[in-house]
């Protein structure tokens, strides 16, 4: 069954090829069905492969498909690495993606070019599977670029809107900056090891000096910062909310933004060579988690609150990687996939029920009109807020436990961030589902009142129910007292460092868990006091945070405007120097040609006269030579 692995890639690729060839003739409904079935079958293949891997004594299997690049010392195969890390990623990527595809068949009903939307979705999932299954950095890079270009197409899906087109370009450019980091890391690793194959790289780590290892680790972190939206490249992700809501769920929960964390976890043996590099990773993760959480407290667009929540949650994962808590990072990633997919699809249900409205200030009391969305969103809210015994309490708690032992200052920052997370998610929940209805009144900017909010169709609510059940159960894959039998034991062979210290006292674990729970309760309580009766709390939404710490303004001031002025000066130089030289040469040729035109009259008698004059000149020359040899 382990050789079933390539089939995981086959079905999304087949779905993409069928839809791109025949999709328009099939229509929206058939296209959505084919796309959903393709990803569902990919999940079945992943499950079969997982069961096959469990039956292997050596859970590190390479499936060579064919030789791709045999050039000199560079030998790269199209090959899949099936091990506990890659198959864990494949399982939740395909499962969550299948539910998002099913949801999309309802959410995108009636949209222009819905068939094209499903083409992009299938290609997106295929690219993510290539990324996580590739047995070498170059094949990973192919998937890495694939998810990048698919995100561009999907974020700018409503390309006739300026905001969507700009968001797509912003996502594309920010990710290309991160790609420079991955390319530099690949060049440096190949220079030191002579290979791009993961297992071979890990077998040649002795060729790295500490400096070279640190440079490679920092380059990998730059790549992860671009793809997983970390400081300084995080602010493309909130703008990506301009795409359809299922795209937001796919990017945030199952595919793109988890890629950077996966890459760092995959390269964990290299990270172990650079303590300084890991410190930088931890600081970036902790700072990103905190900054994004503060911004999330002041956003009014329901999807942007969730977007900054993703940035913050990914920051926790990166923080875990920086402390060597790789299992904790993957545990949080899996839990996050379930509850963030649930929350995004729940927000899409709210937007659908309110005919496109996304401003949480114009919502309220929706629990009466959307009972299924309310109940499932409630589970997602409690899970991400860190309330025991829900998912984030265990997974984020694992991260914070490790941070406490390694970097106490970052642990304090993490605890503050946990309070903020519970606060801004509670603010969102209360303003959307509780209090007084505000959608039935015209908005101050002239938007009309909404009089008929409604629950979403079953094709959208069924995925919500499944995700809600998954969110309730997912914490059970790695509970503290079950580490010997669950996720930690399964992933342990992949990682050189583990989270749990056998010398850690149970009393300390209980104290840290209690602190986590108390912080969640504090955040929820503050939000309840402030927001249960409505959105009129402007002092709690300062412009500094609403405007994302003026991060875009800063980049515009130090990069955008100077770059624009440089381009203008270059354009002037192009006109004055480059165009001047070219046009000057042309002018010289033109003047010489005009001078020559005087003797090119087209009159035969003039040409005969020149011929006669030439003959006379020749005769005179010959006579002179004859008498004066």
N, C-alpha and C positions, 0 to 999 in steps of 0.2 A: 504493500500500500504506500510505502514511502516514495515509490517512483511515480505516484500520482501527482507529484508537485507541479510539473509543467502545466497540468490541466487547469490549475488555478489561474494561470496567465491566459490560457487558451480561450476560456469563455468570455471574459471582458473584451479581448481582442476580436473574437468572432462577432460579438455583439456590435462593436464599433464598426467593423467592416460591413456587416449586413446593413446597419442603419445608414452609414455614409453612402452606400450604394443604392439601397432601395427604400430608404426611410421616407422620402417625400411621397412616394407612391403608396406606401403602407398607411400613412396617416398618423395622427397623434396617438391614438389609443393603442394601435398595434406596436408603434415604436416604443412607447412607454412599457408595454408588456414585455417585449423582447429584451429591452435594456434591464428591466428588473429581474427577469428570469436568468439572464446571463450572470448577473452578480450573485443571485441566489445559488446557482450551480457552482460558482466559484467558491462560495462559502462551504458548500457540501464537499467540494474537493479539498478545501483547507481542513475540514473536519476529518476526512478520511486520512489525509496526510499526517495530521496530528496523532490520530490513533495508531498509525503505522510507526510514527516516531517513538511513541510510548513503548512499542514492542521491540525497539532496538536497544542493544547494550551500548552501542556507540551512537549517541544522539547528535552526531555532527556529520551529515551526509551531503556530499557534493554531487549534483546531477549535471554532468557535462553534456551540453547539447551539440555544440560544434565550435571549431576554432574560428575566432573572429579576426584577431590581429596578430600574425606571426612576423614581426619586423625586428630583425636584429635580436637584441636581448629582451625586447618587449613582446611577451606572449600573453594575449588576453583571450579568454574563451567566453562564449555565451554559456554561462554555467550558473546553477542555482545552489545556494548554500542553505540547506534545510537543517536548522538547529532550534533549540528552545526559544531563542530570541526572535528569529524570523517567523516561525510558525505562530508564536503568540501574537505578533503584529498582524499576520495574515488573518487570523481568526477574527479579531475585533474589527479590522479594516473591512473585511468582506461582509460581516454580519451587520455592522452599523450602516455600511453603504447600501446594502440590499434594502434595509428599511427606509433609508432616505430616498432611494429610487422609487419604492412603492408610494411613499408620501408625495413624491413629485408628480406622479400621475394624476393626483387630485389637485395639488397646488398649482400646477402649470396648465391645467385644463383651459383651453381657449386662448392661450398665449400665442403670439406670433412666433413662428419658427420653433415650436416646442420639440419637433423632431430633432432639430439641430442641438437643442439643449441636452437631449439624451445621448446624442453622439459624443458630446463633450464629457458627459458624466462617465460613460463607459471607458473612454480613453483615460480619464483622470484616475479611475480605479486601477486600470491596467498599469499605468505609469507608476502608481504608488506600490503596486506589487513587485514591479521590476526593481524599484528602489530598495525594498526590504529583502528581496530574495537574491539579488545579485551577489555573487561570491567574490566580486572584486570592485574596487573603487570606481573604475571606468563604467562598468555596467550600472552601478549605483548612480553615477553621474547622469547616465541616460535617463533613468527614471526621475532623477532630481530635476532635470530640465523639462521632462514631460509634464510633471505636476505644475511646474512653473508656467509653461505656456498654456496649459488647460485653465489654470487659475486666471490668467489674463483674459482668455476668451469668456469665461464664465462670469468674472467680476464685471466685465464691460458688456455683458449680454444685452442690456438695454442701451446699446451704443448710441442711439439717437438722443440720449440724455447726456448733457455735458459732464455732469457729476460722475456718471457711470463710466464714461470714456476716460475721464481723468483718473478715476480710481484704478481702472485696469492698467493704465500706463504707469501709475505710481507703484502698483504692486510689481509690475514687470521690472521696472528700473531698480527698485530696492532689492529685489531678489537677484538681479544681475550683479549688484555690488557684493552680495553674499557669495555668489558663485566664484568671484575672484578668489575668495578665501579657500574654497574647496579645490580650485585648480592649483593654487600655490601649495596647499597641503599635499596634493597628489604628486606634484613635481618633486617636492622635498622628500617625500616618502620613497618615490621611485629612485631618486638619486642615492638614498641611503641603503635601500634594500634590493633594488633591481627588480622589483615586482609590485603589482597592484592588487594581487590576490590577498584577501584578508588573512587567511591562515598562514600563508608564506610570510607576510609582513610580520605577524606575531612571532614567527620563528626566527626573525632576523632583528629583533629589537636591540640586540647587543651592538649593532652598528650605529646606534643613535648616541650622540653626546647629550648631556642635559640641555645644552643650548638648542641643539637641533630639535630635540623632542618638544621643548617649550615653544619654539617657532611653529612646529607642525600643529601642536595643540591649539595655539592661538589662531592659526589659520582655520582650523576646523571650527573653532568657536565663532569666527567671523561668518563662516558658512551657515552655522546653526542660527546665528543672530538674524540673518536675512530670511531664512526659510521659516524659522519658528518665532519670528517677530519679537526679538529681544533688543534691548538697548545696545547700540544706537539706531537700529533699523526696525523698530517696532511699529512705527506709526503708519505703515501701509495697511495694516490689518483692519483697523476700525473703518477706514475708507472703503475696504472691500465689501462692506455691508450694502453697497449699492447694487450688488448682484441679487438674484432671487434668493429667498430665504433658504431653500434646500442647499444651495451652493454654500451659504454661510455655514450650515450644519456640517456639510461634507468637509470643508476646509478646516474647520475648527475642531471637529470631533474625531474624524476617521483618517484624514489623509495629510494634507500638506504641512500644517504647523507641527505635527508630531515628528516630521522627518528629521529635523535638526537634533531633537533629543535622541532619536534612534541612532543617528550617525555617531553622536558622542558616546552613547552606550556601546555601540558596535566596536568603537575604537578604544575601549576601556584599557586594554593592555598598554597602549601608547600613552594614554592619560596618566597611567600609574608611574611613568618615568619622569613626570614634570609636576612636582608639588606646587611650584609657582603658577603653572598653567591652570591647575585645578583651583587655586585660590582666586584667580581672575574669573574663572567660570562661575564660582560660587558667588562672588561679588556681583557680577552681571545679573545672575539669576535672582538674587535677593533684591537688588535695586530695581530690576524690572517688575518683579512681583509687587513691590511697594508702590512704585510710581503708577503703574497701571491701576492698582486698587484705588489710589486716591482719585484718579481721573474718573473711574467708574462711579464714584459717589455723586458726580455732578452732571452726568449725561441724561438727556431726556428722551433720546431715541432708544426704544426698547432693544433694538439689535446692537446698538453701540455699547450699551451697558454690558451686554453679553460678550461683545467683542473684547472690551478691555478686561473683562473677567477671564477670557481665554489667555490673553497676554500675561495676566497675573498668574494664572494656574501653570502655564508653561514655564514662567519664571521659577515657580516652586520646583518643577521637574529639573530645570537646569541647576538650581541650587542643590538639589539632591545629587546630581552628577558631580558637582564640584566637591561634595563631601565624600564621594565614593559610594554613595547609597544608590547603586544602579537598580537594584530590585525595587526599592522604594519609588524611584523615578518611573519605572515601568508600571508598577502597581497604581500609582496616581494617574498615569496616562490611560490605563484601561478604565478606571473608574470615571475619569474625566470624559472619556469617549461616550460613555453611556449617559451621564447626567447632562453633559453639554449638548449632545444630540437631542436629548429630550427637551431641554430648555429652548434651543433654537427652533426646533419644530413646533414646540408649544407657542413660541412667539409668532411663528408663521401662522399658526392657527388663529391667534388673536388678531393679527393683521388681516388675515382672510375674513374673519368674522366682522371686522370693522371697516371693510372695504378699502384697505390700503393704509389706514391710519397707523402711524408708528410712534407718535408722541405720547409718552406715558401720562403727561399732564391732562390728556383728553380721554382718559380711560376711566377706570374705577367701577366697582360693583359687577365685574364681569363674571363672577362666580355664579350669579343667577342665570346668566344667559349661555354660558359655556361650561357646563358642569364637568364634562370629561377633560377638557383642557385644563380647567381649574384643578381638578384632583391630581392629574399627572404632573402639572407644573408645580404643585405643592410638594410632591416627592422630590422633584429635581431641585427645588429651592432648599429643602431641608438637607439634601445630600451635599450640595455645594457649600452650604453655610457651615458645615462641620458639626452638625448636631448628632450626638450619638443616638442610635447605633448606625447611622447612615454612612454612605461610602466615604465621603471626604474626611470624616472624623478618623477613620482608620488609615487611609492612604496618606493624607496630608500629615497626620500624626506621625507616621513612619518617617517622613521627611524631616519634620521638626525635631524628632528625637535624635536623629543623626547630626543635624545642625547644632543642637545643644552641646553635643560632645566635642564637636570640631571647632565651631566658631560661635561662641556665646553671643557676641554682638549681633551677628546675623540671625541668631535665634530670636533675640528681642525684636529685630525688624520683622521677622517672620510672624511672630505673635501679633504684632500691631497689624500686619497685613491680614492675618486671619480675622481679626476684629472687623477691619474694613470690609473684608469679603462678606461676612455675615451681615454687615450693615447695608452695603449697597444692594445686595441681592434681596434683602428684606424690604428695603425701600422700593425696589422694583415690584416685588410681589404685592405689597400693600397698595401701591398706587394703581396697579393694574386690576386687581381682583377684589379689593375691599373698599370700604368707604362709600362715598356718594358717587353716582354715575355722573360723569362730566362730558360724555360723548354726545349727549342729546342737546347740547347748546352750541351755537355757532362759536368758532374760535375767534380770538382777537384779530388774527390776520385775515379773516374773511372766509376761512374754510367752513363749509356748511355743517349743520348738525347731522349726527348719524342716529337714525331712529330704529333701525332693525338689526342690531347685532345678533349673530347666530352661531351655533356650534358648527364645526367643520364636518364634512362628509366622512363616512366610515373609512374610506381609503386613506384619510389623513389621521383619524383618531386611533385606528388599530395600531399603526406604528408607535403612537404615543403610549398606548397601554403596554405594548411589548417592551418599549424602552423603560417605562416606569417599573415594570416587574424586574427587568434586568438591573436597573439602578438599585433596587432593594436587595438583590441577590449578589451583586458583583463583589461586595466587600468580603464575602465569604471565601474568595479565592486566596486570601492571604491574611487571615486573622492572626493576631500575635501568638496565641497559644496553639496555632496549627502550622507553624512555619515548616515543620519537618515533613509535612505531607502536601503542601500546596505550592503556590507560585514561587516562593523562595527556593524550595528544593528543586523545582523544575528548571529555574533559570540559573541556579548557582554555578553549574559547570561553565557557563558563558563568561562569568565575571571573575575578575581577580580579587575583588574586594566586596564584602557583604555588609549589610546594614547592622546586623545585631551582634553585639559584643557579649559573649557568654559570661563575662564578669559583671555585666550591668545588673544591678539589684532590681527585683520586682517592685520594691517600694518606690524607686525612682521612676520606673515606667508608669506606675499608677499616678504619681504626682504630675508627671508631664501630661498624661492623658487627661487628668482633671483640669489642668491649666487650659488645655485645648478646648475642652467642653465649656469651661467658664467664659472663655473669650468669645465663643460662638453665641452664648446666651447674652452676653453684654451687647454684642453687635445687633442682635435681633431686638433686644429690649430698647435700645436707643432709637432704632428705626421705627419701632411701634409707637413710641412716644411722639416722635417727630412727624411721621407720615401717615398715620392710620386715618386721619380725617381729611387728607387732601394734600395738594402739592405746594401750598403757599408757605414755603420756607426758603426764600431766596438767599438768606445768609449762609445756609448750609450747602449752597451751590455756587461757590465763588467763581468769577470769570476765569481766574487763573487755572482752575481745574476744568471748567467747562471748555476752555480753549486748549486743553491737552498740554498744560504747562508751557504754552506758546512754543511747543517743540517745532511745529511746522514753520512758525514765524522765524524762529532761530535759524533753521536750515535755509529758509528763504533769504535771510539777511547775510549769512556767511557763505552760502553756496549759490543759491538761485540768482540773486541780484548781481553779485560779482560775476557769476558765470554769464549772465545776460549781457552785462557791460563788456566783458571780454569778447563775447561773440559779436557784439556790435562793432567793437574796435577791429576785430579780425575781419569783419565784413568790409569795413572801410579800407583796411589794408589790402584786402583782396581786390577792391575796386581800384585803389591807387597804385598798388605795386604789381600784383599778379595781372589784373586786367589791363593795367597801364602798359606793362611790358608786352603783353600779347597784342594789344591794340596798337601800340607803338610800332611793333614789327610789321603789323599789317599796314599801318600808314606809310611806312617807308617803301614797302613793296608797291603800294598803290601809287605813290608819287613817281617811282621809277617806271611803273607801267604806263602812267599817263605821259611821261616824257617819251617813252618808246612809241606811244601811239601816234606821235607826230610824223614818224617815218613809215607808219603802217596806214597809208591813206586809202588803199584799195584801188588806186588809179594805175593802170598798166603802164602808161607813159612815164610815170614817176619811177616805177621799178626798172623799166628799160634804161632810163637815164642813170640810175644807180649802177646798173650792170655795165653800162658803157664807161662810166667814170671809174669803176673798178678795173676794167680791162686796160684803160689808159694808165692807171696807176701801176698796174703790173708791168706793162710795156716800158714805162719810164724806169721802174726798178731794174728790169733786165738790161736796159741800155746802159744805165749807170754802172751796173756790175761788169758789163762787157768792156767798157772803156777804162774802168778803174778797178782791175782785179785785186 
